[in-house]
């Protein structure tokens, strides 16, 4: 499983990658609290395959998630 590189958690309703630092994959909480808040630097990752081309928001139990299908 993927682990957030900042808080080390496994559980999140959304995952993000910072395009300026391609190795960084963070949970939505760490993305929201990041000092780099420029949206164009962040890519939402698919919640199923964790690929960076995820572009479509879906809603599950009230949480926004991203899926590539």
C-alpha positions in Angstrom: 0.0 0.0 0.0 1.0 3.6 -0.5 2.0 5.6 2.5 2.0 9.3 2.9 5.6 10.5 2.8 4.8 13.3 5.3 2.6 11.9 8.0 3.2 8.2 7.1 -0.5 7.3 7.2 -2.0 4.6 5.0 -5.6 5.9 5.2 -6.9 8.8 3.1 -9.8 9.7 0.9 -7.5 11.3 -1.6 -3.9 11.1 -2.6 -1.8 13.8 -4.3 1.6 14.1 -6.0 3.5 17.3 -6.2 4.7 17.9 -9.7 7.7 19.8 -8.6 8.9 16.9 -6.5 7.7 13.8 -8.3 8.7 11.4 -5.6 6.4 12.9 -3.1 3.0 11.3 -2.6 0.9 12.7 0.2 -2.6 12.3 1.7 -5.2 15.0 1.3 -4.6 16.3 4.8 -0.9 16.9 4.2 -1.7 18.4 0.8 -4.1 20.8 2.3 -1.6 21.9 5.0 1.4 22.1 2.7 3.2 25.4 2.3 3.1 24.8 -1.5 -0.6 25.6 -2.0 -0.4 26.4 -5.8 -2.9 23.9 -7.3 -1.0 23.6 -10.6 1.8 21.9 -8.7 -0.4 19.1 -7.4 -2.0 16.2 -9.2 -4.7 14.1 -7.8 -4.0 10.4 -7.9 -6.4 7.6 -8.7 -7.7 6.0 -5.5 -7.6 2.6 -7.3 -4.4 2.5 -9.2 -2.6 5.6 -7.8 -1.6 6.8 -11.2 -1.2 10.5 -11.7 -3.5 10.9 -14.7 -6.6 10.7 -12.4 -8.8 13.6 -13.4 -12.4 12.7 -12.5 -13.8 13.5 -9.1 -16.2 10.9 -7.6 -18.0 11.1 -4.3 -18.2 8.2 -1.9 -19.9 8.5 1.5 -19.6 12.3 1.1 -15.8 12.3 0.4 -14.4 13.5 -2.8 -12.0 11.0 -4.3 -10.4 10.7 -7.7 -10.6 7.9 -10.2 -9.2 7.5 -13.7 -12.2 5.7 -15.2 
